[in-house]
Amino acid sequence: MQYGEFGFLSFGLVLLGAAVLSVPIARRLGLSAIVAYLTAGIIIGPYGIGVFGTPESIIPVSELGVVMLLFLIGLELELGRLLAMRGTIFGLGAAQLTITGLAIATLSYAAGLIEWRGAIVAGLALAMSATAIALQILEERGQLQQDYGQRAFAILLFQDMAVVPLLAVLPLLAPASEGTHAQLGDGMRAVGLIAGAIALIVLAGRYLLNPFFRLLAQSGSREVMTAAALLVVLGAALTMQKAGMSMALGAFLAGVLLAESNYRHELEADIEPFRGLLLALFFMGIGMSIDLVIVRANLWLIAVAAITITILKAAIVWLLFRATCVHRGDALRAGSVLTGAGEFAFVLIPLGGSLGVLDPRQGSILTAIAATTMLLGPLVATLTDGLVRRWTGPDLREPDDFSDASGSVLVIGFGRFGQIVSQCLLAEGIDVTAIDNDPEMLESVARFGFKVYYGDGTRLDVLRAAGAGEARLIAICIDNREAASRIVDLVQAQFPAAKLYVRSFDRRHTLQLVAKGVDFQVRETYESALVFGRKTLEALGLDSERAAAVEEFIRRRDLDRLVLQQAEGISAGADLLRTRMVHEPLSTPRHEVKPLNPEAEKIIARPPAAE
C-alpha cells in the first residue's frame, strides 16, 4: 500500500487528527459525525489543502468499516424481533424504499442528468435514510418508543436489510461489453461457487462458531476473543469475495447466524471500536474523492437537487404514515427525520462508478447531493417539530396504561444466585437480559430453556451492548467481590438512572456497597443461614413463634452492628455478638422467683444482658 509522501505513522496521525478535530466541531453545530468525516476528507484531500493526493490509499482498508457495520446489523436481526415487526418492516419499509427510489430515479432520468442505469443506482442510494441521524433525533426527543418512532425505525431496519441484496443485484446493471458474454458453463460454475460459499458460511455459523467461541472463552483471554471476532468477520467477507460477491454480504450472513448466539453481546462489543474507526476512514476517503472543481461548477444543481430530494422523501413518508398515525403531526415528524441520505448512499454510489453506470462527474455530484441532504436533515427535523408543536398546540396524548408494565432488568452473573433471581422475575413476565462469562455454565443452563448471553460485565462496552442504558434495574449477581465493585462504579458513572441491586460477598463488601450508595444489597449466605438457624431451633424443640422471634432478634442485632461499623470501622459492635435475647414475660409475676438448687440460684443472680 502506498502512503503518498507520508510515512505510515504520519499517515495515521493525519487521519486520526482530522477525525478528532472535526467531530466535536460538528457536534457543536448540531451535525452528524458522518458530515464531520466527509468534510474532513474534503479538507485534507487532493481538492482541499492537498495533504493526501491519493484517496485510493485508504479506501481499500476503510471499506472494512462497511463490512463490520453489516456484521453488526446482522447481529441485531434476531428472528423473534423480525417476526414481531414483519408487517411494518416488509410492508412500510419496502413501500418507502421502492416509491422513493422510483421517484428520484424518474426525476433524474427525465431531467436528462443520468442514463437509466445510473438513475436506478442514484434513486436507490438517495432513497436510503441516515440511521445514525434519525435514531439520534428520536432518542433525544424521547419518541423512539412512540408509534411513529417505532415505524420510522422499521423503515430504517428494512433499508439496512435491503443493502445486502442490492449489493448482490446492482452488478447486473453493468453495461455489457465484448468480454462479458460468458459461456453457459462458466455462468453455472459461478452460480455454484456462490451457492457453495453461502452454504459454507451457513454451516460454519450453525455448527462451528458457538463451540469455537466457547473453547476460546475458557481461556479467559479478552484479546483472543477480540481476535476471534475479527477472524470470523474477515473470514466470512473474504469467502464471499473469492466467490465473486460482496464482502459485506459474507459479514452480514455471519452476523445473522450469530444473532441468537450466547456470545452476541461480546462480539458486538469487540467489533464496535474497529467498526467506528474504519467507518470514519471510509467517510473521509469518500470526502477526499469528491471533485470540488465539479462541485463548484454544479453548485446550483447540487443545492436544488438536495432540497428537492429532502422535500420528496418527507412527502412520501408523510403520505405513507398519514392514514395510520394516531396523533396529529406524527406523520410530518416521521417524514422530517428520514430526509437525510443514509450511510449506504456512500457505498452504492461508488459501486455504481465501479460498475461503469456512473461516470466520475456524476459520482461526485451525487455524493455531494447526499452529503448536503445529511446537512439539511437535522435542521429540517428541528424546524418541522417546532411547526407541528405550534400548529397542533400542546400534546394531548393520553397517559399510557401502566397496569401491566414490566420493567427491563439486566442480570449480570447467571450462577446459582442469578438463576433464582431470574426465575422470580420471569415468573411475573418481566423482560430479563442475562449475561455471564462462564461458557460451561451457559451451555448447561441452555438445556433448561434459559437464554443467557456471554459477556464480561466489568466491560463498559459489553454493558452498553447488553442494554444497560435502557434497563430500569441492574442486578449484579456475581460471586467476585472486586468485579462486583467495578461494575457498581461503572454503572453509577455511566447509567445513573438504573437502580442497582447487588449480591454482597461478605460483611466488609456490604459496608463498601452501602458507602457507594447502591439501592439494595444482600450477603450471599445471610438469608439462607438465618432460615437454616431458625429451622435448627425448631428441630431442637422451640416452637415456631419463638424461633421466628430469635431470627428477628438476630436481624436487628446485625443491623445495629452494621450501623456501628459504618461509623467506627469493621471492629465496632463486636460486643453485640455476645448478647442474648431477653425473654419478656407476658404479665407481671405474682411471686418472687425461688431457686430449687445452687445452679439455678447462680443463673437467677446473673444480670440480664442488654439487647
Number of C-alpha atoms within 10 A of each C-alpha: 9 11 18 14 12 13 11 12 9 12 17 14 12 15 20 15 11 21 22 14 13 20 20 14 13 17 13 8 9 12 20 19 20 25 21 26 29 26 24 26 31 24 19 22 24 20 19 19 11 13 17 25 18 18 22 17 16 23 20 13 14 22 21 24 25 21 24 28 24 28 32 26 19 22 24 20 19 16 11 10 10 16 10 10 14 15 12 19 23 17 14 20 24 17 17 23 26 14 17 24 22 18 20 25 26 17 17 20 19 13 10 11 12 21 15 17 19 25 25 23 27 29 25 25 29 32 31 29 28 24 22 14 23 25 19 15 17 22 12 9 10 11 14 19 12 12 15 24 20 17 21 28 23 23 26 25 19 21 25 20 17 15 22 19 11 15 18 14 11 17 16 11 16 17 11 10 7 6 6 9 10 9 8 9 9 11 12 11 11 14 14 13 17 19 13 15 21 20 12 15 22 18 13 17 21 15 10 12 19 18 13 13 20 20 13 16 20 12 10 13 10 14 10 14 20 16 12 18 20 17 12 21 25 20 17 29 26 18 22 25 17 13 18 15 20 19 27 29 26 28 32 27 25 29 30 22 21 24 21 17 22 25 26 23 24 26 27 26 23 21 20 17 12 16 23 15 15 23 24 25 26 28 28 30 29 26 31 30 25 26 21 19 12 15 19 12 11 13 16 11 13 21 14 12 21 26 15 14 24 26 15 18 28 23 18 18 28 20 14 17 21 17 9 12 17 13 14 16 19 21 23 23 27 28 26 27 30 30 32 31 30 27 24 19 25 21 19 20 25 21 18 26 19 14 17 17 26 24 15 18 15 19 23 24 23 25 27 23 24 29 24 20 26 26 20 17 25 23 14 22 24 14 12 19 19 12 15 16 13 10 11 12 9 9 9 9 9 6 6 7 7 7 6 7 10 14 15 19 23 25 27 28 27 25 17 12 15 21 17 12 15 21 14 11 17 12 8 9 13 16 15 21 19 24 27 23 23 19 22 12 15 22 17 11 15 12 9 8 8 16 18 25 24 27 29 22 25 19 14 16 19 22 25 17 17 26 14 24 17 15 20 16 19 24 22 25 24 23 17 12 15 12 15 24 19 13 21 22 15 17 21 16 10 14 20 11 15 21 18 21 19 25 25 27 21 14 15 14 19 21 19 14 22 14 10 13 13 17 13 15 20 17 15 17 12 15 12 11 11 17 13 11 16 20 16 13 17 15 12 8 9 14 11 14 10 14 20 19 13 19 18 14 16 18 15 13 19 15 12 13 20 21 15 16 18 14 10 11 13 15 10 15 17 12 9 15 12 9 14 15 14 12 8 7 7 6 6 7 8 6 6 6 9 9 13 8 8 8 9 11 13 10 11 12 9 8 7 13 11 10 14
